[in-house]
Structure formats: C-alpha cells, structure tokens
Amino acid sequence: MNAFYKKLTQFGTLVHHTSHEKKLDMANYFTVMHPAHPIIMDEEDTRPAIRFKERCPQSVKREVAALWKTVFG
C-alpha cells in the first residue's frame, strides 16, 4: 500500500473511532473525492478532496476538518 492509501485508511480509522465515541455516524455527512490524476507519480503530495453535505452540522464539519488536517496536513 502506498503512502496515499495509508493516509486515506488512517483518516477513515480516525473517523470511525470518533464516530463511535460520539455515537454519531460522521461518515454520513461528507464524501471523499479521489484525485483524478494517477497517484503513483507523486504519492507524497497528493490529497483527495472532501465535500460536506448541505445538512452537515457545523460541529461535525469542525471535527472532520480537524481529523483531515491531522492526516493530510
């Protein structure tokens, strides 16, 4: 597994654990968009995009954004 997918897996694990602690499925409030270009070329610098759904509470946005920043910087 390359660095990109390791980071993506780490982010998913953090979201899962945080959701379990808060008893709220945070994954229902956003979508991770995979980059269009091949990630093999520059796997260290590649970041997927994250899109929040309209009905996403501000508290969930803040929490997910913090986890995102922890993993992807």
PDB file of N, CA, C and O in Angstrom:
ATOM      1  N   MET A   1       0.859  -1.176   0.000  1.00  0.00           N
ATOM      2  CA  MET A   1       0.000   0.000   0.000  1.00  0.00           C
ATOM      3  C   MET A   1       0.905   1.240   0.000  1.00  0.00           C
ATOM      4  O   MET A   1       1.850   1.329   0.784  1.00  0.00           O
ATOM      5  N   ASN A   2       0.602   2.194  -0.891  1.00  0.00           N
ATOM      6  CA  ASN A   2       1.444   3.391  -0.945  1.00  0.00           C
ATOM      7  C   ASN A   2       1.016   4.413   0.107  1.00  0.00           C
ATOM      8  O   ASN A   2       0.020   4.225   0.804  1.00  0.00           O
ATOM      9  N   ALA A   3       1.781   5.491   0.208  1.00  0.00           N
ATOM     10  CA  ALA A   3       1.561   6.495   1.261  1.00  0.00           C
ATOM     11  C   ALA A   3       0.180   7.133   1.183  1.00  0.00           C
ATOM     12  O   ALA A   3      -0.436   7.405   2.214  1.00  0.00           O
ATOM     13  N   PHE A   4      -0.311   7.375  -0.033  1.00  0.00           N
ATOM     14  CA  PHE A   4      -1.628   7.989  -0.207  1.00  0.00           C
ATOM     15  C   PHE A   4      -2.710   7.134   0.444  1.00  0.00           C
ATOM     16  O   PHE A   4      -3.520   7.637   1.223  1.00  0.00           O
ATOM     17  N   TYR A   5      -2.721   5.853   0.128  1.00  0.00           N
ATOM     18  CA  TYR A   5      -3.756   4.970   0.665  1.00  0.00           C
ATOM     19  C   TYR A   5      -3.576   4.716   2.160  1.00  0.00           C
ATOM     20  O   TYR A   5      -4.555   4.476   2.867  1.00  0.00           O
ATOM     21  N   LYS A   6      -2.355   4.765   2.638  1.00  0.00           N
ATOM     22  CA  LYS A   6      -2.134   4.649   4.083  1.00  0.00           C
ATOM     23  C   LYS A   6      -2.767   5.828   4.811  1.00  0.00           C
ATOM     24  O   LYS A   6      -3.411   5.654   5.846  1.00  0.00           O
ATOM     25  N   LYS A   7      -2.579   7.041   4.262  1.00  0.00           N
ATOM     26  CA  LYS A   7      -3.185   8.228   4.869  1.00  0.00           C
ATOM     27  C   LYS A   7      -4.703   8.169   4.797  1.00  0.00           C
ATOM     28  O   LYS A   7      -5.391   8.517   5.756  1.00  0.00           O
ATOM     29  N   LEU A   8      -5.220   7.728   3.659  1.00  0.00           N
ATOM     30  CA  LEU A   8      -6.670   7.631   3.498  1.00  0.00           C
ATOM     31  C   LEU A   8      -7.258   6.621   4.486  1.00  0.00           C
ATOM     32  O   LEU A   8      -8.319   6.855   5.064  1.00  0.00           O
ATOM     33  N   THR A   9      -6.570   5.510   4.672  1.00  0.00           N
ATOM     34  CA  THR A   9      -7.004   4.499   5.638  1.00  0.00           C
ATOM     35  C   THR A   9      -6.922   5.044   7.060  1.00  0.00           C
ATOM     36  O   THR A   9      -7.814   4.794   7.871  1.00  0.00           O
ATOM     37  N   GLN A  10      -5.873   5.776   7.364  1.00  0.00           N
ATOM     38  CA  GLN A  10      -5.730   6.384   8.694  1.00  0.00           C
ATOM     39  C   GLN A  10      -6.877   7.358   8.958  1.00  0.00           C
ATOM     40  O   GLN A  10      -7.439   7.367  10.053  1.00  0.00           O
ATOM     41  N   PHE A  11      -7.229   8.180   7.963  1.00  0.00           N
ATOM     42  CA  PHE A  11      -8.341   9.117   8.108  1.00  0.00           C
ATOM     43  C   PHE A  11      -9.645   8.357   8.370  1.00  0.00           C
ATOM     44  O   PHE A  11     -10.412   8.727   9.259  1.00  0.00           O
ATOM     45  N   GLY A  12      -9.892   7.306   7.605  1.00  0.00           N
ATOM     46  CA  GLY A  12     -11.101   6.508   7.798  1.00  0.00           C
ATOM     47  C   GLY A  12     -11.171   5.889   9.183  1.00  0.00           C
ATOM     48  O   GLY A  12     -12.239   5.841   9.792  1.00  0.00           O
ATOM     49  N   THR A  13     -10.046   5.420   9.677  1.00  0.00           N
ATOM     50  CA  THR A  13      -9.993   4.835  11.015  1.00  0.00           C
ATOM     51  C   THR A  13     -10.289   5.884  12.081  1.00  0.00           C
ATOM     52  O   THR A  13     -11.026   5.616  13.031  1.00  0.00           O
ATOM     53  N   LEU A  14      -9.717   7.078  11.927  1.00  0.00           N
ATOM     54  CA  LEU A  14      -9.984   8.158  12.884  1.00  0.00           C
ATOM     55  C   LEU A  14     -11.458   8.555  12.878  1.00  0.00           C
ATOM     56  O   LEU A  14     -12.049   8.769  13.937  1.00  0.00           O
ATOM     57  N   VAL A  15     -12.048   8.654  11.699  1.00  0.00           N
ATOM     58  CA  VAL A  15     -13.473   8.994  11.597  1.00  0.00           C
ATOM     59  C   VAL A  15     -14.313   7.908  12.264  1.00  0.00           C
ATOM     60  O   VAL A  15     -15.264   8.208  12.986  1.00  0.00           O
ATOM     61  N   HIS A  16     -13.964   6.661  12.023  1.00  0.00           N
ATOM     62  CA  HIS A  16     -14.709   5.540  12.616  1.00  0.00           C
ATOM     63  C   HIS A  16     -14.646   5.590  14.143  1.00  0.00           C
ATOM     64  O   HIS A  16     -15.674   5.468  14.809  1.00  0.00           O
ATOM     65  N   HIS A  17     -13.457   5.766  14.694  1.00  0.00           N
ATOM     66  CA  HIS A  17     -13.309   5.801  16.156  1.00  0.00           C
ATOM     67  C   HIS A  17     -14.011   7.007  16.773  1.00  0.00           C
ATOM     68  O   HIS A  17     -14.662   6.889  17.811  1.00  0.00           O
ATOM     69  N   THR A  18     -13.877   8.158  16.135  1.00  0.00           N
ATOM     70  CA  THR A  18     -14.530   9.366  16.647  1.00  0.00           C
ATOM     71  C   THR A  18     -16.042   9.226  16.576  1.00  0.00           C
ATOM     72  O   THR A  18     -16.749   9.637  17.496  1.00  0.00           O
ATOM     73  N   SER A  19     -16.541   8.650  15.491  1.00  0.00           N
ATOM     74  CA  SER A  19     -17.983   8.421  15.350  1.00  0.00           C
ATOM     75  C   SER A  19     -18.496   7.505  16.455  1.00  0.00           C
ATOM     76  O   SER A  19     -19.564   7.734  17.022  1.00  0.00           O
ATOM     77  N   HIS A  20     -17.724   6.471  16.751  1.00  0.00           N
ATOM     78  CA  HIS A  20     -18.115   5.526  17.795  1.00  0.00           C
ATOM     79  C   HIS A  20     -18.166   6.216  19.155  1.00  0.00           C
ATOM     80  O   HIS A  20     -19.092   5.994  19.935  1.00  0.00           O
ATOM     81  N   GLU A  21     -17.166   7.054  19.439  1.00  0.00           N
ATOM     82  CA  GLU A  21     -17.127   7.780  20.718  1.00  0.00           C
ATOM     83  C   GLU A  21     -18.303   8.738  20.860  1.00  0.00           C
ATOM     84  O   GLU A  21     -18.877   8.868  21.942  1.00  0.00           O
ATOM     85  N   LYS A  22     -18.659   9.407  19.771  1.00  0.00           N
ATOM     86  CA  LYS A  22     -19.725  10.409  19.813  1.00  0.00           C
ATOM     87  C   LYS A  22     -21.107   9.819  19.529  1.00  0.00           C
ATOM     88  O   LYS A  22     -22.120  10.515  19.602  1.00  0.00           O
ATOM     89  N   LYS A  23     -21.132   8.524  19.203  1.00  0.00           N
ATOM     90  CA  LYS A  23     -22.385   7.831  18.872  1.00  0.00           C
ATOM     91  C   LYS A  23     -23.125   8.552  17.735  1.00  0.00           C
ATOM     92  O   LYS A  23     -24.336   8.770  17.793  1.00  0.00           O
ATOM     93  N   LEU A  24     -22.358   8.910  16.708  1.00  0.00           N
ATOM     94  CA  LEU A  24     -22.867   9.628  15.547  1.00  0.00           C
ATOM     95  C   LEU A  24     -22.061   9.176  14.335  1.00  0.00           C
ATOM     96  O   LEU A  24     -20.832   9.232  14.352  1.00  0.00           O
ATOM     97  N   ASP A  25     -22.743   8.730  13.285  1.00  0.00           N
ATOM     98  CA  ASP A  25     -22.034   8.275  12.093  1.00  0.00           C
ATOM     99  C   ASP A  25     -21.615   9.478  11.255  1.00  0.00           C
ATOM    100  O   ASP A  25     -22.362   9.941  10.393  1.00  0.00           O
ATOM    101  N   MET A  26     -20.426   9.968  11.517  1.00  0.00           N
ATOM    102  CA  MET A  26     -19.930  11.174  10.860  1.00  0.00           C
ATOM    103  C   MET A  26     -19.733  10.969   9.362  1.00  0.00           C
ATOM    104  O   MET A  26     -19.774  11.937   8.603  1.00  0.00           O
ATOM    105  N   ALA A  27     -19.522   9.742   8.926  1.00  0.00           N
ATOM    106  CA  ALA A  27     -19.293   9.463   7.508  1.00  0.00           C
ATOM    107  C   ALA A  27     -20.518   9.762   6.651  1.00  0.00           C
ATOM    108  O   ALA A  27     -20.396   9.879   5.432  1.00  0.00           O
ATOM    109  N   ASN A  28     -21.685   9.886   7.256  1.00  0.00           N
ATOM    110  CA  ASN A  28     -22.894  10.219   6.501  1.00  0.00           C
ATOM    111  C   ASN A  28     -22.932  11.681   6.077  1.00  0.00           C
ATOM    112  O   ASN A  28     -23.796  12.063   5.288  1.00  0.00           O
ATOM    113  N   TYR A  29     -22.035  12.497   6.573  1.00  0.00           N
ATOM    114  CA  TYR A  29     -22.081  13.937   6.338  1.00  0.00           C
ATOM    115  C   TYR A  29     -21.040  14.459   5.349  1.00  0.00           C
ATOM    116  O   TYR A  29     -20.982  15.664   5.106  1.00  0.00           O
ATOM    117  N   PHE A  30     -20.224  13.584   4.777  1.00  0.00           N
ATOM    118  CA  PHE A  30     -19.223  14.050   3.815  1.00  0.00           C
ATOM    119  C   PHE A  30     -18.874  12.944   2.830  1.00  0.00           C
ATOM    120  O   PHE A  30     -19.187  11.771   3.036  1.00  0.00           O
ATOM    121  N   THR A  31     -18.211  13.362   1.744  1.00  0.00           N
ATOM    122  CA  THR A  31     -17.727  12.445   0.719  1.00  0.00           C
ATOM    123  C   THR A  31     -16.270  12.783   0.445  1.00  0.00           C
ATOM    124  O   THR A  31     -15.903  13.955   0.358  1.00  0.00           O
ATOM    125  N   VAL A  32     -15.451  11.766   0.310  1.00  0.00           N
ATOM    126  CA  VAL A  32     -14.052  11.966  -0.054  1.00  0.00           C
ATOM    127  C   VAL A  32     -13.946  11.737  -1.557  1.00  0.00           C
ATOM    128  O   VAL A  32     -14.350  10.695  -2.073  1.00  0.00           O
ATOM    129  N   MET A  33     -13.397  12.731  -2.246  1.00  0.00           N
ATOM    130  CA  MET A  33     -13.251  12.670  -3.700  1.00  0.00           C
ATOM    131  C   MET A  33     -11.818  12.262  -4.037  1.00  0.00           C
ATOM    132  O   MET A  33     -10.865  12.937  -3.646  1.00  0.00           O
ATOM    133  N   HIS A  34     -11.674  11.169  -4.755  1.00  0.00           N
ATOM    134  CA  HIS A  34     -10.361  10.674  -5.156  1.00  0.00           C
ATOM    135  C   HIS A  34      -9.781  11.601  -6.226  1.00  0.00           C
ATOM    136  O   HIS A  34     -10.511  12.045  -7.112  1.00  0.00           O
ATOM    137  N   PRO A  35      -8.487  11.899  -6.159  1.00  0.00           N
ATOM    138  CA  PRO A  35      -7.888  12.769  -7.184  1.00  0.00           C
ATOM    139  C   PRO A  35      -7.982  12.135  -8.570  1.00  0.00           C
ATOM    140  O   PRO A  35      -7.927  10.913  -8.709  1.00  0.00           O
ATOM    141  N   ALA A  36      -8.121  12.966  -9.579  1.00  0.00           N
ATOM    142  CA  ALA A  36      -8.301  12.473 -10.946  1.00  0.00           C
ATOM    143  C   ALA A  36      -7.002  11.965 -11.568  1.00  0.00           C
ATOM    144  O   ALA A  36      -7.029  11.046 -12.387  1.00  0.00           O
ATOM    145  N   HIS A  37      -5.883  12.544 -11.196  1.00  0.00           N
ATOM    146  CA  HIS A  37      -4.618  12.142 -11.813  1.00  0.00           C
ATOM    147  C   HIS A  37      -4.033  10.928 -11.107  1.00  0.00           C
ATOM    148  O   HIS A  37      -4.364  10.668  -9.950  1.00  0.00           O
ATOM    149  N   PRO A  38      -3.177  10.189 -11.782  1.00  0.00           N
ATOM    150  CA  PRO A  38      -2.575   8.999 -11.157  1.00  0.00           C
ATOM    151  C   PRO A  38      -1.782   9.369  -9.903  1.00  0.00           C
ATOM    152  O   PRO A  38      -0.956  10.282  -9.923  1.00  0.00           O
ATOM    153  N   ILE A  39      -2.041   8.663  -8.842  1.00  0.00           N
ATOM    154  CA  ILE A  39      -1.365   8.966  -7.583  1.00  0.00           C
ATOM    155  C   ILE A  39       0.001   8.298  -7.481  1.00  0.00           C
ATOM    156  O   ILE A  39       0.759   8.570  -6.550  1.00  0.00           O
ATOM    157  N   ILE A  40       0.313   7.439  -8.421  1.00  0.00           N
ATOM    158  CA  ILE A  40       1.600   6.752  -8.400  1.00  0.00           C
ATOM    159  C   ILE A  40       2.734   7.742  -8.671  1.00  0.00           C
ATOM    160  O   ILE A  40       3.832   7.589  -8.137  1.00  0.00           O
ATOM    161  N   MET A  41       2.469   8.758  -9.504  1.00  0.00           N
ATOM    162  CA  MET A  41       3.504   9.709  -9.907  1.00  0.00           C
ATOM    163  C   MET A  41       4.044  10.514  -8.723  1.00  0.00           C
ATOM    164  O   MET A  41       5.257  10.654  -8.571  1.00  0.00           O
ATOM    165  N   ASP A  42       3.167  11.033  -7.902  1.00  0.00           N
ATOM    166  CA  ASP A  42       3.585  11.908  -6.803  1.00  0.00           C
ATOM    167  C   ASP A  42       2.747  11.584  -5.573  1.00  0.00           C
ATOM    168  O   ASP A  42       1.945  12.406  -5.128  1.00  0.00           O
ATOM    169  N   GLU A  43       2.929  10.413  -5.036  1.00  0.00           N
ATOM    170  CA  GLU A  43       2.056   9.931  -3.965  1.00  0.00           C
ATOM    171  C   GLU A  43       2.219  10.680  -2.650  1.00  0.00           C
ATOM    172  O   GLU A  43       1.316  10.638  -1.815  1.00  0.00           O
ATOM    173  N   GLU A  44       3.328  11.357  -2.441  1.00  0.00           N
ATOM    174  CA  GLU A  44       3.529  12.083  -1.189  1.00  0.00           C
ATOM    175  C   GLU A  44       2.756  13.400  -1.154  1.00  0.00           C
ATOM    176  O   GLU A  44       2.363  13.859  -0.082  1.00  0.00           O
ATOM    177  N   ASP A  45       2.536  14.007  -2.319  1.00  0.00           N
ATOM    178  CA  ASP A  45       1.923  15.330  -2.381  1.00  0.00           C
ATOM    179  C   ASP A  45       0.433  15.278  -2.719  1.00  0.00           C
ATOM    180  O   ASP A  45      -0.230  16.314  -2.686  1.00  0.00           O
ATOM    181  N   THR A  46      -0.093  14.145  -3.032  1.00  0.00           N
ATOM    182  CA  THR A  46      -1.475  14.024  -3.476  1.00  0.00           C
ATOM    183  C   THR A  46      -2.431  14.049  -2.299  1.00  0.00           C
ATOM    184  O   THR A  46      -2.233  13.355  -1.302  1.00  0.00           O
ATOM    185  N   ARG A  47      -3.476  14.865  -2.433  1.00  0.00           N
ATOM    186  CA  ARG A  47      -4.520  14.939  -1.409  1.00  0.00           C
ATOM    187  C   ARG A  47      -5.873  14.797  -2.076  1.00  0.00           C
ATOM    188  O   ARG A  47      -6.139  15.455  -3.082  1.00  0.00           O
ATOM    189  N   PRO A  48      -6.722  13.957  -1.536  1.00  0.00           N
ATOM    190  CA  PRO A  48      -8.082  13.913  -2.056  1.00  0.00           C
ATOM    191  C   PRO A  48      -8.841  15.154  -1.588  1.00  0.00           C
ATOM    192  O   PRO A  48      -8.378  15.886  -0.714  1.00  0.00           O
ATOM    193  N   ALA A  49      -9.993  15.375  -2.173  1.00  0.00           N
ATOM    194  CA  ALA A  49     -10.844  16.494  -1.745  1.00  0.00           C
ATOM    195  C   ALA A  49     -11.918  15.951  -0.817  1.00  0.00           C
ATOM    196  O   ALA A  49     -12.274  14.775  -0.885  1.00  0.00           O
ATOM    197  N   ILE A  50     -12.424  16.801   0.035  1.00  0.00           N
ATOM    198  CA  ILE A  50     -13.520  16.404   0.920  1.00  0.00           C
ATOM    199  C   ILE A  50     -14.680  17.366   0.679  1.00  0.00           C
ATOM    200  O   ILE A  50     -14.500  18.583   0.646  1.00  0.00           O
ATOM    201  N   ARG A  51     -15.869  16.799   0.514  1.00  0.00           N
ATOM    202  CA  ARG A  51     -17.070  17.602   0.262  1.00  0.00           C
ATOM    203  C   ARG A  51     -18.090  17.289   1.344  1.00  0.00           C
ATOM    204  O   ARG A  51     -18.474  16.136   1.538  1.00  0.00           O
ATOM    205  N   PHE A  52     -18.524  18.326   2.043  1.00  0.00           N
ATOM    206  CA  PHE A  52     -19.526  18.159   3.086  1.00  0.00           C
ATOM    207  C   PHE A  52     -20.919  18.281   2.483  1.00  0.00           C
ATOM    208  O   PHE A  52     -21.140  19.070   1.564  1.00  0.00           O
ATOM    209  N   LYS A  53     -21.842  17.506   3.000  1.00  0.00           N
ATOM    210  CA  LYS A  53     -23.225  17.581   2.535  1.00  0.00           C
ATOM    211  C   LYS A  53     -23.904  18.800   3.146  1.00  0.00           C
ATOM    212  O   LYS A  53     -23.483  19.286   4.196  1.00  0.00           O
ATOM    213  N   GLU A  54     -24.944  19.291   2.499  1.00  0.00           N
ATOM    214  CA  GLU A  54     -25.625  20.516   2.933  1.00  0.00           C
ATOM    215  C   GLU A  54     -26.146  20.430   4.361  1.00  0.00           C
ATOM    216  O   GLU A  54     -26.097  21.416   5.096  1.00  0.00           O
ATOM    217  N   ARG A  55     -26.633  19.292   4.752  1.00  0.00           N
ATOM    218  CA  ARG A  55     -27.251  19.153   6.075  1.00  0.00           C
ATOM    219  C   ARG A  55     -26.237  18.828   7.180  1.00  0.00           C
ATOM    220  O   ARG A  55     -26.623  18.484   8.297  1.00  0.00           O
ATOM    221  N   CYS A  56     -24.964  18.937   6.871  1.00  0.00           N
ATOM    222  CA  CYS A  56     -23.919  18.617   7.844  1.00  0.00           C
ATOM    223  C   CYS A  56     -23.862  19.681   8.937  1.00  0.00           C
ATOM    224  O   CYS A  56     -23.684  20.863   8.643  1.00  0.00           O
ATOM    225  N   PRO A  57     -24.013  19.266  10.205  1.00  0.00           N
ATOM    226  CA  PRO A  57     -23.905  20.225  11.313  1.00  0.00           C
ATOM    227  C   PRO A  57     -22.493  20.825  11.394  1.00  0.00           C
ATOM    228  O   PRO A  57     -21.511  20.163  11.061  1.00  0.00           O
ATOM    229  N   GLN A  58     -22.408  22.050  11.826  1.00  0.00           N
ATOM    230  CA  GLN A  58     -21.130  22.753  11.927  1.00  0.00           C
ATOM    231  C   GLN A  58     -20.157  22.024  12.856  1.00  0.00           C
ATOM    232  O   GLN A  58     -18.952  22.009  12.603  1.00  0.00           O
ATOM    233  N   SER A  59     -20.667  21.428  13.915  1.00  0.00           N
ATOM    234  CA  SER A  59     -19.792  20.707  14.853  1.00  0.00           C
ATOM    235  C   SER A  59     -19.131  19.499  14.181  1.00  0.00           C
ATOM    236  O   SER A  59     -17.967  19.197  14.446  1.00  0.00           O
ATOM    237  N   VAL A  60     -19.872  18.816  13.318  1.00  0.00           N
ATOM    238  CA  VAL A  60     -19.315  17.669  12.594  1.00  0.00           C
ATOM    239  C   VAL A  60     -18.277  18.158  11.582  1.00  0.00           C
ATOM    240  O   VAL A  60     -17.224  17.540  11.424  1.00  0.00           O
ATOM    241  N   LYS A  61     -18.572  19.262  10.900  1.00  0.00           N
ATOM    242  CA  LYS A  61     -17.606  19.826   9.945  1.00  0.00           C
ATOM    243  C   LYS A  61     -16.283  20.145  10.632  1.00  0.00           C
ATOM    244  O   LYS A  61     -15.211  19.828  10.116  1.00  0.00           O
ATOM    245  N   ARG A  62     -16.370  20.770  11.791  1.00  0.00           N
ATOM    246  CA  ARG A  62     -15.150  21.121  12.524  1.00  0.00           C
ATOM    247  C   ARG A  62     -14.364  19.873  12.922  1.00  0.00           C
ATOM    248  O   ARG A  62     -13.144  19.821  12.768  1.00  0.00           O
ATOM    249  N   GLU A  63     -15.067  18.883  13.429  1.00  0.00           N
ATOM    250  CA  GLU A  63     -14.410  17.647  13.880  1.00  0.00           C
ATOM    251  C   GLU A  63     -13.752  16.909  12.713  1.00  0.00           C
ATOM    252  O   GLU A  63     -12.601  16.484  12.813  1.00  0.00           O
ATOM    253  N   VAL A  64     -14.480  16.759  11.617  1.00  0.00           N
ATOM    254  CA  VAL A  64     -13.939  16.061  10.447  1.00  0.00           C
ATOM    255  C   VAL A  64     -12.774  16.851   9.854  1.00  0.00           C
ATOM    256  O   VAL A  64     -11.765  16.264   9.461  1.00  0.00           O
ATOM    257  N   ALA A  65     -12.903  18.164   9.787  1.00  0.00           N
ATOM    258  CA  ALA A  65     -11.815  19.003   9.262  1.00  0.00           C
ATOM    259  C   ALA A  65     -10.554  18.864  10.115  1.00  0.00           C
ATOM    260  O   ALA A  65      -9.445  18.851   9.580  1.00  0.00           O
ATOM    261  N   ALA A  66     -10.712  18.763  11.416  1.00  0.00           N
ATOM    262  CA  ALA A  66      -9.561  18.584  12.304  1.00  0.00           C
ATOM    263  C   ALA A  66      -8.891  17.231  12.056  1.00  0.00           C
ATOM    264  O   ALA A  66      -7.664  17.141  12.024  1.00  0.00           O
ATOM    265  N   LEU A  67      -9.689  16.188  11.881  1.00  0.00           N
ATOM    266  CA  LEU A  67      -9.133  14.866  11.585  1.00  0.00           C
ATOM    267  C   LEU A  67      -8.428  14.885  10.227  1.00  0.00           C
ATOM    268  O   LEU A  67      -7.350  14.313  10.066  1.00  0.00           O
ATOM    269  N   TRP A  68      -9.053  15.549   9.260  1.00  0.00           N
ATOM    270  CA  TRP A  68      -8.487  15.680   7.914  1.00  0.00           C
ATOM    271  C   TRP A  68      -7.111  16.356   7.975  1.00  0.00           C
ATOM    272  O   TRP A  68      -6.151  15.901   7.353  1.00  0.00           O
ATOM    273  N   LYS A  69      -7.042  17.438   8.729  1.00  0.00           N
ATOM    274  CA  LYS A  69      -5.789  18.187   8.850  1.00  0.00           C
ATOM    275  C   LYS A  69      -4.724  17.354   9.565  1.00  0.00           C
ATOM    276  O   LYS A  69      -3.543  17.428   9.228  1.00  0.00           O
ATOM    277  N   THR A  70      -5.145  16.566  10.546  1.00  0.00           N
ATOM    278  CA  THR A  70      -4.214  15.694  11.260  1.00  0.00           C
ATOM    279  C   THR A  70      -3.529  14.724  10.302  1.00  0.00           C
ATOM    280  O   THR A  70      -2.326  14.484  10.404  1.00  0.00           O
ATOM    281  N   VAL A  71      -4.297  14.172   9.378  1.00  0.00           N
ATOM    282  CA  VAL A  71      -3.764  13.155   8.473  1.00  0.00           C
ATOM    283  C   VAL A  71      -3.101  13.771   7.236  1.00  0.00           C
ATOM    284  O   VAL A  71      -1.980  13.404   6.885  1.00  0.00           O
ATOM    285  N   PHE A  72      -3.783  14.692   6.588  1.00  0.00           N
ATOM    286  CA  PHE A  72      -3.305  15.213   5.305  1.00  0.00           C
ATOM    287  C   PHE A  72      -2.573  16.551   5.409  1.00  0.00           C
ATOM    288  O   PHE A  72      -2.017  17.032   4.422  1.00  0.00           O
ATOM    289  N   GLY A  73      -2.572  17.147   6.591  1.00  0.00           N
ATOM    290  CA  GLY A  73      -1.816  18.371   6.828  1.00  0.00           C
ATOM    291  C   GLY A  73      -2.352  19.619   6.227  1.00  0.00           C
ATOM    292  O   GLY A  73      -1.760  20.686   6.390  1.00  0.00           O
TER     293      GLY A  73
END
